[in-house]
Amino acid sequence: MEVSKETEQKIGQLQMYEQSMQSFLGQKQQFQVQLVEIDSALSELQNTSKAYKIVGNIMVEADKDELKTDLQSKKEMLELRIRTMEKQEAQVREKASKLQSEILKKIKKED
């Protein structure tokens, strides 16, 4: 069975979409891990009177309220990034699905 050049190009584009989705998934997982770490740190901050922050290779005492504000800000940023990635992933998934349907139709016609 031989496929046309156009169909080959579409198959290549579909593979690129799939690679993009894998990349999104990896990045999203990294952000989710960071989010879990931040939630854990915020939870621990509530149970302690002293707070410490890692700066470079050392740990220094930090103001608990400032640290909490900083962690909340990072959490919001990560949540926004995750939502953005989910939207991008959904768009790419939709494009890939449409392209896959087109490819299957073309291959059936070429048979």
Secondary structure as UniProt FT lines:
FT   HELIX           5..46
FT   STRAND          51..55
FT   TURN            56..57
FT   STRAND          58..62
FT   HELIX           64..110
//
